[in-house]
Amino acid sequence: MNLRKFQLLMSKYGFSIIVMLLELFFIFWLFFYLGEINKDLWILVVTLLTVGTIFSIVNRSMTPESKVTWLLVTFIPVVGPLIYLMFGERRLSRKEMKQLRSMDSMKFREDNSYELRLDLKKKNKSAFGIVKSLLSMDHNADVYDGTASQYFALGEDMYAAILEDLKSAEKFIFLEYYIIEEGKMWNSILEILKEKAAQGVEIKLLYDDIGCMATLPGDYTQILRSYGIHAYKFNKVIPRMTVAYNNRDHRKILVVDGQVGYTGGINLADEYINHVERFGHWKDGGIRLDGRAVKALTRLFLLNWYINRGEITDFDKYHLENQAVEGAGLYIPYGSGPKPMYKSQVGKNVYQNIISQATDYVYITTPYLIIDYDLTEDIKNAAMRGVDVRIVTPYVTDKKLIQPITRGSYRELLAAGVRIYEYTPGFIHSKNVIADDELAVVGTINFDYRSLVHHYENAVLLYKTPILSDIKADFEEIFKVSKEVYDGVFKSTWYQSLLKEIVQLFAPML
């Protein structure tokens, strides 16, 4: 056991994990004890619990593969229904339902939104359909012009720009990240935040508690608050079993004065800027927005902030300083997340629509490739239509268990004509998609179940913006340094194949 793992075990997180395991043990012991004292009652309880769970799963709004998985689990006596009750379905409290209704009732449409959509429909019905579908799924999203952007092919380039923008902050700074770790990157950002807080700049910081479990001390929010930074943990870990732990905040959002915003795959830790090496060269991507579209990033942050803090206040006051800037193309920042907060799989549907309507090419980067039948078929069908579909995954992985599963997906895709590359210099963490020199997505959404189903995510859909050429050029450079994979290159052993099938089968509940 290394020092980091030992410290984690001895921390409040270790205590919480131990308590939750004890809770599980007690529940299972109680059931089996009931069987010892009264078998007839035990059979009745187990039967009713199993039948009730089956009806709950059948009547629940979820994908067919998720239903099949949970039904298989349910038929495990005692254990299956209990697992579903504890992990299968998140139910909102009355307070959360009230918050959600309040947020759903808010309208965030720009004054020129209708005209922009109408013009897009006249020029490109295919792109209009993708945008219209997105807006129907995410009520926070909208179509924006009056925005300039910059694409960053490396984390270190984005880091330098972030420092300069933070120094210019006058009103407020919002940060929302899955991982923050003390080191060069975060420490330099923190110094600026401390200075700005002392100057009266409002600073809100939200980080995922589990994401930072091994990177920050348990009392770090108190430390940050002592500097004048309003810091909170998303979905704070407490010694209680709850399905909510499955829904992590995987977003990466930084907003300065409501005018400048950043997002992409880059967390606030040193490997993301290649200051330290963990898995070879760390390849990531990000985007800087300046202008109207930053309003959507501001609201996305505030939505999670208010969900986590249990309060709702005025959104509009944070848009007062926002100004349009000269820039071509359209920007649609959007969020994605679990049910019931989001009624649809927004991230997955956007990817599906882009892939399904592509006519020339689709390029994809993702650190993990664990996708369901629908998305797999969309990718295969695009390739079989003659679309140049290319997917880039890491050669050096950060999760050894995931790589054989990712590689297990290759054969089927290759057989359909999809070209697959592995980034040989190290680990590629970017989550980018580009299609037909018209549409692109830069964000936090991986091609795996956790991102597409369980996590809170965000991204920006770009239509005919100048940076599309930069994103495509980045892909072309990636192809040059990556190794193309051909059928038969990776020969899976029987246990690797079995592992892949098991993980894919149970992925909806992971």
Secondary structure, 3 states (H helix, E strand, C coil): CCHHHHHHHHCHHHHHHHHHHHHHHHHHHHHHHHHHHCHHHHHHHHHHHHHHHHHHHHHCCCCHHHHHHHHHHHCCCCHHHHHHHHHHCCCCCHHHHHHHHHHHHCCCCCCCHHHHHHHHHHHCHHHHHHHHHHHHHCCCCCCECCEEEEEECCHHHHHHHHHHHHHCCCCEEEEEECCECCCHHHHHHHHHHHHHHHCCCEEEEEEECCCCCCCCCCCHHHHHHHCCCEEEEECCCCCCCCHHHHCCECCCEEEECCCEEEEECCCECHHHHCCCCCCCEEECCEEEEEECCHHHHHHHHHHHHHHHHCCCCCCHHHHCCCCCCCCCCEEEEEEECCCCCCCCCHHHHHHHHHHHHCCCEEEEECCCECCCHHHHHHHHHHHHCCCEEEEEEECCCCCCCHHHHHHHCHHHHHHCCCEEEEECCEEECCEEEEECCCEEEEECCCECHHHHHHCEEEEEEEECCCCHHHHHHHHHHHHHHEEEECCCCCCCCHHHHHHHHHHHHHHHHC
